């Protein structure tokens, strides 16, 4: 039998949100799905009776609360201006979450599942693989904002009866918006192939990252929805790393033929050299495992490009 929870996905039209919405809908959930623009709503959602679209914006906390009406669980994916050059990213996102938590007692919400960032919140790794206990030394504005939002959510949970589940995914790839809006190296390289544009390779592609497929992230979110702990923090990754140059080489092997010109760029401020996440905690608590290997995930992405 499908679960009885009604879930609100704030940010349902973001790349991860689209995959999560479709997975939860197949599992039998009733979903309130927030959107900023109707242009971002997939066309096939309009005929789905389990989906209840709600317009919501981070600048309008009342709209966020209204989108959660009748829901006992909120999945917070909404985020504005990743790595914005000034303080606007931090101010908008943290103020919205703080105001939302301040009014949460007026709702039926019992749980918030928050998607943070294991790829940026820890900063330069002091040890590998990085566990959830690693110091939070974020250097990018995105990581710093996620760190502050985690603190707001944990304070809310301690102050109220609302449960808080924080997920810190590594570099997510393979979403249904791979060729248009997906962030990260993999999406960027596939777009360069599709558009015939040069691919910027930063610092000779030496940076090592942990790449996790969106399907595995969605499954981790489902585990978090079922969690009963007052608070929890989970890394979501693969315990392994590949350099950016290795990723490019793998894609070239999977898709022989003409590839984009590589343009070398200097190292960027805010980039860490190595990020590999330990997933021992989520594995031990739920039995979750990453099911989609990197090679398989890249093949699926290549097939998406060919189609």
Secondary structure, DSSP 8 states (H G I E B T S, - for coil): -----EEEEETTTSHHHHHHHHHHHHTT-EEEEEES-GGGS-GGGGG-TTEEEEE-BTTBHHHHHHHTTT-SEEEE----STT-SSTHHHHHHHHHHHHHHHTGGGS---EEEEE--TTTSS-S-SSSSB-TTS-----SHHHHHHHHHHHHHHHHHHHSS-EEEEEEE-EEE--TTTTTT--SHHHHHHHHHHHT--EEEEGGG--EE-EEEHHHHHHHHHHHHH---SEEEEEES-S--EEHHHHHHHHHHHS-S----EEEE---TT--SEE-B--HHHHHHH-----S-HHHHHHHHHHHHH-
